[in-house]
Amino acid sequence: MFRFALLLSLSFIFTASLSAATLKGKIIDSSTGKIIPARLSIQSSAGTFHFAESAVKVGSAIKYEKQRGATSIERHVTLSAHPFQVELPPGEYQISAYRGKEYIPAKQTIQIKDQPQQITLSLKRWIDMASQGWYSGDTHVHRLVKELPNVMLAEDLNVALPLTNWVSIADQPPSRGNLNTDQDAVSAVPVQVDPTHVYYPLNTEYEITLVGKKRHVLGAVFVLNQKAVLPMGAPPVGPIAKTAHKQGALLDLDKHSWPWSLMLVPVMDVDLFELSNNHIWKTDFYFKNFIVKPRPTHLDIEMDGKGFTENGWMHYGFQMYYTMLNCGFRMRPTAGTASGVHPVPLGFGRVYVHLPDGFSYEKWMSGLDAGHSFVSTGPMLTVQANQADLGKTYQRPAEANYECHLQGAARYWKPISKIEVIVNGEVSETIKPQNRKTETGGLHSPIDLKLNLEGSAWVALRCFSEYEKGRVRFAHTAPVYFDVPSQPVRPKRPAVQYLIRRMEEEIARNQGVTNETCVNEYRKALEAYRSLLPTAR
């Protein structure tokens, strides 16, 4: 018995000695050799995630752990520009480092035994967008304000707009929002992390799902860059829009498929449309049946047996944006992740704004509002029309054709599979990507195309890259507009009929539940859409 106990004890001591070993490491820029802020993921061969810490007291490591369903998982830490360390049991691990969109991810597989180990992950910058006057932002952020200095630098995100006021109860003002965060940190002053990274802490999300203490989903809309806390609840939404715009704020639609979204556009004069929204993630697509009743049968949307595919959801957003543009609602594109709520890194989808005269928060917001921008989940799509930034409106005479000269490039570190030119919502031209290798490890596809147009038109570009596991990364520019007097772009008849039907359905659904002022806003939107029907094509 004594011998057995001794062997058991020795076995325990030996096992304990193998139970964990310290892995120390650093993430560096390959060209400078300097340690840089970055996102780090550590996963064992069994699928378990582990979270590193900063190896020095002055450093920081922010743990992030969110999951939806069995496979939609995001677990990582964001590290300051300091070494890291982590205790790991013996086994095989995949160590992955990322930094925003402009570095090629670095991945290593290592074996941990019973001795301390060292690792260096080298991130290669394939493009430097700031050196070309382009600065990125995420307009739908749910991270705590105290986390943003760390996370923004790790993701190299220039602008973050945290929604610190957040209310889901009808009629409740944001000052008493039931989901509010960081109220002690809220002010109408931009906060500089460094000269090119800044967050603005006073932004509001109205996400109304409760009316009269009962679940009655209306939807979400954001007020960005406001100057004071808004005093009114929703619905109605008209007074919110009037006050927000008076403060110089921008209204962001969030998602196009909320029950009230298509009413908000004409009633609130919404400024921004999220072409990359908070259902588009690095990890697996999850929201296959998000509040689309009835589905727009006039659109060709890819589905599977469970609902939307990720590709279907992405193109559904594109097509609804095109519908709104054709109806005359010139929203500018943006991108938001809701990082802090969903399993997605901050800035996974981001909007780049062109600031050729240098960065400031005020310039960035003005450029976003002007549409000098493109949205990206990976590729870079920088284009000018007639040697000027997109977003511009040109006046053209009715009696002559005219030219739109598109010049620029689609770039990525993976091959671009397709570049498409969109005119009034239709694919007008497809450009074959050249994917020329650059010295920095990127691939460059030049764009130089002259379009001959007649009548009023808007023009935008999009590109795609086939990514891992058959998934797609995309970029999409803001439109450029050409206006012929008294000849607006005509929306398609089935699209207008769908908008009318949705307003009629929402009027019926809200009567007796929301107040009459709210129902009248749906009636106002209904009349706006009905007025388009006589000239629809």
C-alpha positions, -999 to +999 in steps of 0.1 A: +000+000+000+028+024+009+046+016-024+013+023-043+008+056-025+044+067-032+041+059-069+008+078-070+024+108-053+054+107-077+030+105-106+011+135-094+043+155-089+055+146-124+021+154-140+020+187-121+054+196-135+040+191-170+007+209-162+018+243-175+047+261-190+053+298-196+052+310-232+067+345-236+065+364-268+063+396-287+046+408-319+068+430-341+066+450-373+086+430-399+102+461-414+112+479-382+116+450-358+097+471-332+070+456-309+036+469-320+001+468-306-019+438-320-046+413-315-035+378-303-054+345-304-042+313-289-060+280-295-051+245-286-054+216-310-084+205-288-101+238-295-095+255-262-087+292-262-061+308-239-056+344-231-022+361-228-013+389-204+012+417-207+046+406-195+053+441-181+033+462-156+032+492-179+016+471-207-021+462-211-040+432-224-078+433-229-095+400-230-124+395-254-147+365-253-180+364-272-199+335-287-232+330-307-242+294-313-218+265-316-193+279-341-196+317-341-168+324-316-144+352-311-118+349-283-086+370-282-067+396-263-056+430-277-021+438-266-003+471-261+032+475-277+048+453-250+059+416-247+032+391-236+032+359-216+008+330-210+007+298-190-001+268-213-005+231-206+015+207-227+002+203-262-001+218-297-012+254-302-020+278-330-008+312-322-022+340-344-015+377-345-035+404-364-034+442-367-064+457-385-066+454-423-032+467-433-010+439-420-008+403-432-018+380-402+010+360-387+004+324-376+026+298-360+019+263-347+040+254-316+045+225-293+044+233-255+063+208-233+074+214-197+100+242-203+095+279-208+094+290-245+098+321-265+080+331-297+082+361-320+053+368-344+063+391-373+035+411-389+042+424-424+025+457-434+013+452-470-002+487-473+000+520-454-034+537-460-027+567-437+004+576-458-020+579-487-045+601-468-070+573-459-082+569-422-104+541-409-134+542-385-161+520-369-194+538-363-211+510-342-190+504-311-201+488-278-167+486-261-161+503-228-145+536-232-116+526-209-108+498-233-106+519-264-070+532-261-057+497-261-081+482-286-080+510-312-042+508-314-042+470-315-066+472-345-051+503-359-085+519-361-083+557-364-119+566-352-143+549-329-178+560-320-189+542-288-227+542-283-225+552-246-263+561-245-284+531-254-321+526-248-344+498-258-376+510-241-401+531-260-405+567-247-375+565-224-350+592-231-313+582-236-303+601-204-321+572-186-312+545-211-316+510-197-284+499-215-263+530-209-225+525-203-197+547-191-218+577-181-190+591-161-168+592-192-194+608-216-185+642-229-189+660-262-151+662-267-130+640-289-105+620-269-071+615-286-053+582-280-025+596-302-024+621-331-041+598-355-063+577-332-094+593-316-127+583-301-158+605-295-177+594-264-211+609-269-232+588-293-267+572-289-284+541-300-322+539-300-329+502-303-366+500-294-378+465-286-402+472-257-434+492-261-457+496-230-437+469-212-444+444-239-420+431-266-427+450-298-396+453-320-392+486-339-355+486-346-323+506-342-309+539-353-278+557-342-271+593-334-234+600-340-213+630-330-240+647-310-232+677-288-256+671-259-276+641-245-309+639-264-339+646-241-365+626-260-374+590-263-386+571-294-411+569-311-418+593-327-384+597-345-390+630-363-381+652-333-350+631-327-338+637-362-345+675-360-326+679-327-297+656-338-292+674-371-293+708-354-264+696-332-244+686-363-249+649-356-252+621-382-280+595-383-268+559-390-294+534-402-277+503-386-295+475-404-319+478-433-341+449-422-354+462-389-393+467-390-390+505-389-358+509-410-376+518-443-397+543-425-367+560-409-350+568-442-376+594-455-389+605-421-355+611-404-335+620-435-310+594-425-274+602-434-255+568-432-262+533-444-241+504-429-229+484-460-209+463-435-231+459-405-228+441-372-238+407-386-207+404-408-179+389-387-145+373-389-160+341-374-190+321-388-221+339-400-249+334-375-280+356-380-297+337-409-332+348-402-329+384-388-363+401-389-371+402-426-409+397-429-418+395-456-387+389-476-383+411-507-391+385-533-382+409-561-346+406-551-323+377-560-310+368-525-289+337-519-305+314-492-300+279-479-322+256-458-316+277-427-321+312-442-297+337-455-262+327-464-235+351-455-231+360-491-269+364-494-270+388-464-242+409-478-258+413-512-292+419-496-277+449-479-261+461-512-294+458-530-315+477-504-289+504-504-292+507-542-330+508-539-327+537-515-303+556-537-326+550-567-354+565-547-334+596-542-322+590-506-285+597-508-271+580-477-234+577-474-219+543-467-204+533-434-194+503-414-201+491-378-193+460-359-211+463-325-178+449-310-185+445-273-218+427-280-211+403-309-182+379-316-163+403-338-131+424-334-134+461-333-131+475-369-135+441-386-158+460-410-146+496-413-151+527-434-121+545-448-124+583-453-100+602-476-083+632-459-056+644-483-048+674-461-041+653-430-061+638-401-084+653-375-116+640-360-136+669-373-122+664-409-129+627-406-166+632-397-169+658-425-154+634-450-177+606-439-207+629-443-194+639-478-190+603-490-153+606-496-151+570-486-152+532-491-163+504-468-141+473-464-139+439-447-105+434-462-096+449-496-088+485-503-107+502-531-095+537-537-111+554-567-117+589-581-143+600-607-132+627-631-101+633-609-122+641-578-132+621-547-164+601-548-194+616-531-195+646-554-225+657-574-221+669-610-248+688-629-252+676-665-274+690-693-303+669-706-294+670-743-260+653-743-242+622-732-213+626-708-183+608-694-174+594-660-137+586-659-129+561-630-093+559-619-078+541-590-070+506-578-083+476-559-056+462-536-053+433-511-028+408-498-050+380-513-061+379-549-091+401-559-115+379-577-138+405-592-142+443-596-177+456-605-189+490-616-225+497-604-246+523-623-281+530-608-280+497-589-270+474-618-236+459-627-226+480-657-190+468-661-169+440-648-131+446-646-108+417-645-083+421-616-046+420-626-034+412-591+001+425-597+026+418-568+039+447-549+072+450-530+053+450-497+035+417-503+002+431-516-016+426-549-025+456-570-053+458-596-054+492-614-087+507-625-089+531-655-123+531-671-144+556-690-182+553-688-205+569-713-237+579-695-269+596-703-296+609-680-292+611-643-270+585-627-250+574-597-219+553-600-201+532-574-176+503-574-173+471-554-147+443-553-145+409-538-118+385-526-123+348-521-111+342-485-106+311-463-133+283-463-150+298-493-159+330-476-157+365-492-141+398-482-153+429-500-149+466-504-175+490-517-171+527-525-195+556-520-213+568-551-206+597-573-237+615-587-246+630-620-278+650-620-298+660-651-324+687-643-359+673-639-348+638-647-341+620-614-330+583-614-361+561-615-365+533-591-377+499-602-415+494-599-413+461-579-389+478-554-413+507-549-442+483-545-423+465-518-416+497-499-453+506-501-463+472-489-439+473-459-453+507-448-488+494-450-479+463-430-462+484-403-491+508-400-514+478-393-489+463-369-484+495-349-520+507-346-532+503-311-497+495-299-476+526-305-490+561-303-508+578-332-478+601-338-457+571-345-482+556-368-485+589-387-447+587-394-453+554-412-481+572-431-457+600-441-432+574-454-460+556-472-469+588-491-432+594-499-429+560-515-463+562-533-452+594-549-424+575-567-447+549-582-460+569-612-425+573-627-410+540-615-396+518-643 
